[in-house]
């Protein structure tokens, strides 16, 4: 058990170091040597977990999906907003998520499959839109798969703009505005009237998830 925990911690250490290097240097310029130095582990330990730089990058790209999911909401449009705003908050505050997003948008990352995050997010949004459609929350002309891809693409553009202009400092405001502009073309007005689009929504959801995690730990300990 101790050996397994040590291996898990080593993997996390390596991924954190890789995230810092990839974010600062980009995929092409980053080297295994830099990541080894940043992680403070042996070459054998690194290659045990990640056989190549590409495997390291894929590990960082995948790590942003590992956070707890948002609890189901009665209003699926609110759940969609919460999902998007929480991701924006994590992008602003979590170095691992930020590194993963930068990798996914790195057009110089030749040979790296960057499609995974876009595909996964489009699927998450599509499912939420289909659930909203089943509950009568969407306008009749909405095609969930098409709308999901449009929303994911728009989010990617907004976050890239925020990063270029001010290193994500205004990201929550920009994403809130994006949702306010896009959702009236998707959802019925009576649903939108009760949806919280506020800039602080992402942080509030993050606090909610931390509280739920703490409760789960207390219950397990009790």
N, C-alpha and C positions, 0 to 999 in steps of 0.2 A: 504493500500500500504506500509506504514512504517513497519507494523508488518510483512508483507511478505518479505520485504527487510532484516529485522532483522533475520528472519528465514533462509534466504538464506546465510547470512553472518555467522550465527552460524554453519550451516552445513559445510561451507568452512573451518571455524576454526577447527572444529572437524576432518575433513578429513586431514587437514594439520598436525595436531598433531598426528593423527593415522599414517600418512605416515612417520613421523620422528621416531616414536616408532617402527613401523614394520621394517623400514630400519635398525635401530640400533640394535634391539633385535631379529628380526625374528618373524614369526607368532606364534610359539608355546610358546616362552618365554614372549611375550608381554602380558600385562594385561590391562583390562578395567581401573583399578585404575591408571595405568601409563598414559594412554591416557587422562583420565579425568584431571589429574594434568597438563599434557602438554597443554591441550586445555583451561583450566581455566573455564570450564562450569560445570553446575550441572549435576548430574546423570540423572535427569529427562529430561534435554535438550538433552543429548546424546542419551538416549533410545528412545526419540521421533523420532529422525532421523534414528537411527541405533539400532535395537532390540538386536543385539548380536555382538560379536567380528568378526564372520564370515561376517555379513553384513558390518561391517566397512572395512574389508579386500576387499570385493567385490567392495565397493565404491571406494577404492583406485585403484584397478585394472581397474575399468571402467573409472576413471577420466582421464587417459592418452589418451583416445579416444576423449576427448571433445574439443581439439584445432581446430582451423579453418583448413579446408582442403586446399590443394595446388590448386591454380587455374589451370584449364585444360591447358595442353601443346599440341602443334601441334604434337610433337614427344612423343609418349607414353613411350618409353624407357627412355627418359629424365625425364618424369613425375615419372616413377618408381624410378629412381635414386634419384630424389629430395625428394620423399616420404621417402625413406630409410635413406638418409643423414640427413633429418630434424629430423627424429625420433632419430637418433644417437646423434645429437646436443642437442635435448631436454633431452635425457637420461643423457648427460654429464652436463647439466645446470639446469634442472628442478627437484627439490627434489620429487615432486609428481610422475613424470614419472619414476624416478629412483626407488622409493619405489615400484611402481607397477610392474616394471620389476623384482626387487628382490623377490617380493612375488610370481610372476609367476614361478620363478626358484627355489623356496624354497621347496626342497624335504622333509623337516621335517614338512611342513604345513599339517599335517594329518587332514583329514576331510574338507579341503578347496578345492573347485573346481577351479583349476588353468588353465583350458583349454581355458577359454574365450579369453584372449589376443592372444593366438596362433591361435585360430579359426578365430578371427576377422582379424588378420594380413594376414593370408593365403587367406582369401576372398578378401581383398583389393588388394593384389598382383595378385591374379588370374584374377580379373576383369581388372586390368591394362595390364596384359599379353594378355588377350583376345582382348582388344582394340588394342594393338600393333600388334597382329596377323592379325586382320581385316585390318590393314593398310599396311600389308606386311613387317613389321619390324622384324618378327621372322624367325628363320630358320625352314624349313619344318618339322623337327622331334620333335619340341617342343610341349609338352602337358602342357598347362598352369596350370592345377590343380596340376600336379606332380611337376612342376618346382617351383610353388609358395611355396609348402610345403618344398622343398629342400632349397630355399632361406631363408625362415623364420627360419628353423632349423639352418642353417649356421650362420645367424645373431645372434641367441641366443647363439651359442657357442662362437662366436667372442666377443660379449659383456661380457659374463661371464669370458672369458680369460682376457680381458682388465681390468675388475673390480678386479680380483684376483692379477694381476701383478702390476697395478699402479692406482687403483681407477678411471678408465675411462680416465686418462689423455691422452692416445694415441688412444682412441676409434675412433675418426674421421679418423685417418690414417689407422687403421685396417679395418674399414668398406669400405673406399675408395679402399683399396687393394682387399678386398673380392669381390667387384663389378667388379673390373678390371679383376679378375680371372674367375668369373662366367658368366658374360654377353657375352663374346665371344662364349660361348656354347649355347646361347639363341638367340642373335640378329645378323642380317646380318651386315657385316663389314662396308658397306656404311653408315648405321645408326650410328654405334658406333663411326665413325670418327668425328661426330659433337657433341657427348655427353660429357657434363662436369662432370667428376668424381672427381673433386678436393676436397681436405679436407675441404676447406672453403665453400663448396656448401651449407651445412646445415645452417650455420650462415646467408648466403646470403638470403636463402629462409625465414628464420625467420624474417629478416629485411624487406623483401618484404611483408610478412603477417602483420607485425606491421604497415607498411605504409598503406596498404589497410584498416586495421581496423581504423586507424586515419582518413583516407579519408571518411570512412563510417560514423564516428561520426560527422565529420564536415558537411557532407551532411545532416545528420539528424537534426543537430542543426540549419542549415541554412534554 
